[in-house]
Amino acid sequence: MAPTDRPATDAPLTPAAFHVLVALAGGDLHGYAILKEVEERTEGAVRLSTGTLYGLVRRFLEDGWIAETPRRRGQADDPRRRTYRLTPEGRQVAAAEARRLEAMVAAARDRRLLRGPA
């Protein structure tokens, strides 16, 4: 599927997919940094395997939701390390999923399953 064939409101995302997009919304990251960001942001509740992460990365690259950032001249890191950034379409997808989740939480509050603001 070409990047333009997939609507930006494609939802729901899996929790792992959403966490990866949210991590990249904070800036360019390489794979290990994505894993650590997700783990830290969720206080250890979500720990992605490398297989899960790189399967998502491959899919997101194909769908045009993320892009590999160009290597900077003189970069001292391992030359095999790839860094990724969220594309505008990827940001739209993540935002659409966040709105969907927000609506679900609002419905839970309406039914008194949750109290007050998050």
TAVEN-V495017 format. One record per backbone hydrogen bond with DSSP energy under -0.5 kcal/mol. NH is the residue of the N-H (numbers start at 1). CO is the residue of the C=O. Records with the same first field share a line. If there is no record, write none. Layout:
NH: CO / CO
//
This chain:
5: 2
6: 2 / 3
7: 5
10: 7
18: 14
19: 15
20: 16
21: 17
22: 18
23: 19
24: 20
25: 21
26: 22 / 23
27: 24
29: 84
31: 82
34: 30
35: 31
36: 32
37: 33
38: 34
39: 35
40: 36
41: 37
42: 38
43: 40
44: 39
45: 42
47: 45
53: 49
54: 50
55: 51
56: 52
57: 53
58: 54
59: 55
60: 56
61: 57
62: 58
63: 59
64: 60 / 61
65: 60
66: 60
67: 85
69: 83
75: 72
81: 78
84: 29
85: 67
86: 24
87: 65
91: 87
92: 88
93: 89
94: 90
95: 91
96: 92
97: 93
98: 94
99: 95
100: 96
101: 97
102: 98
103: 99
104: 100
105: 101
106: 102
107: 103
108: 104
109: 105
110: 106
111: 107
112: 109
113: 108
114: 108
//
